[in-house]
Amino acid sequence: MKIGVLGTGIVGSVIADKLVSLGHDVMMGGREAHNEKGQAWASKHPQNAHYGTFAQAATFGELLFACVLGTKTLEALEMAGDANLNGKTLIDLGNELDFSTGKPHIFASWDNCLAERIQNRFPKTNVVKSLNTMNCYVMVNPSLVQGEHAVFMSGNNLEAKTQTRNLLKSFGWTDHMIVDLGGIETARGVEMLMGLWVSLWGVIGNEPFNVGIFRKA
Ligand SMILES: NC(=O)c1ccc[n+]([C@@H]2O[C@H](COP(=O)([O-])OP(=O)(O)OC[C@H]3O[C@@H](n4cnc5c(N)ncnc54)[C@H](OP(=O)(O)O)[C@@H]3O)[C@@H](O)[C@H]2O)c1
């Protein structure tokens, strides 16, 4: 499948590496036509990896990942352009955080949900919020964490969620680990989980960890 990965940071690079390893044709996107990190990434995989602007990567992809600085995701999507996003599944794994003061500030709240804002601004795009609740190495390799931990999915379009589920399964997630929470408004809670994640990170550090949902035996 042709997939556009918007974002040249560590998350974009880890997701794009995984997609290429699974045989997808991937274009990573950034703000500028020349981007050292994006071009270095593409040169690692000469067969099926490319670099372009956000607009070029959005045009290229039949399905898109948004792996952009959370507070700038909407700006990046404006650069990608409505026409290039319309009708496509967009998996948003961003978190709106600010670490600039040394102490993390989390912008997500019941009244401020990035995924919902993306869906409202781009109503013809099928936004699915997923994967934002763990570090990027766990996203593409859930076996780094023991047990049946969870990955959440929120979105309005069932076909987009089926596409997302299939991709997650190709990353190693099982149906039991994938928790479909419902419509895009359920991303509010998932984005607010960052408050817990930051505290857990303070306790556990950089070792892979994740949250899980445990049901009646
Ligand atoms: N690190 C993790 O393990 C982890 C886990 C869960 C979720 N996340 C989320 O994943 C997302 C990506 O994280 P990251 O650390 O890989 O990268 P990042 O540094 O947060 O973002 C890098 C991307 O943001 C773009 N960007 C920066 N400023 C911009 C602006 N003013 N306008 C438009 N685009 C702008 C950059 O564009 P250029 O390419 O042009 O520089 C680049 O493509 C974030 O939302 C983060 O919260 C991260």
The ligand as a Gaussian input file, in Angstrom:
#p B3LYP/6-31G(d) Opt

LIG

0 1
 N        8.209000      10.093000      21.114000
 C        7.304000       9.147000      21.278000
 O        7.635000       7.969000      21.519000
 C        5.841000       9.496000      21.131000
 C        4.877000       8.619000      21.624000
 C        3.517000       8.917000      21.431000
 C        3.163000      10.047000      20.733000
 N        4.126000      10.898000      20.265000
 C        3.716000      12.069000      19.475000
 O        4.169000      11.877000      18.135000
 C        4.332000      13.136000      17.498000
 C        5.689000      13.188000      16.822000
 O        6.711000      13.178000      17.786000
 P        8.269000      13.257000      17.365000
 O        9.033000      13.346000      18.631000
 O        8.591000      12.198000      16.384000
 O        8.410000      14.562000      16.508000
 P        8.222000      16.110000      16.853000
 O        9.553000      16.716000      17.063000
 O        7.187000      16.277000      17.898000
 O        7.623000      16.612000      15.442000
 C        8.387000      16.579000      14.295000
 C        7.569000      17.004000      13.099000
 O        6.785000      18.171000      13.400000
 C        6.944000      19.107000      12.330000
 N        6.803000      20.486000      12.808000
 C        7.537000      21.107000      13.769000
 N        7.154000      22.415000      13.868000
 C        6.180000      22.604000      12.945000
 C        5.409000      23.726000      12.554000
 N        5.571000      24.929000      13.120000
 N        4.488000      23.574000      11.580000
 C        4.322000      22.355000      10.975000
 N        5.037000      21.246000      11.295000
 C        5.950000      21.375000      12.267000
 C        8.351000      18.879000      11.836000
 O        8.457000      19.361000      10.522000
 P        9.862000      19.317000       9.720000
 O        9.980000      17.913000       9.254000
 O        9.662000      20.281000       8.618000
 O       10.927000      19.721000      10.685000
 C        8.485000      17.351000      11.928000
 O        8.018000      16.731000      10.766000
 C        4.153000      14.184000      18.602000
 O        2.855000      14.704000      18.524000
 C        4.337000      13.392000      19.887000
 O        3.622000      13.960000      20.969000
 C        5.437000      10.658000      20.483000

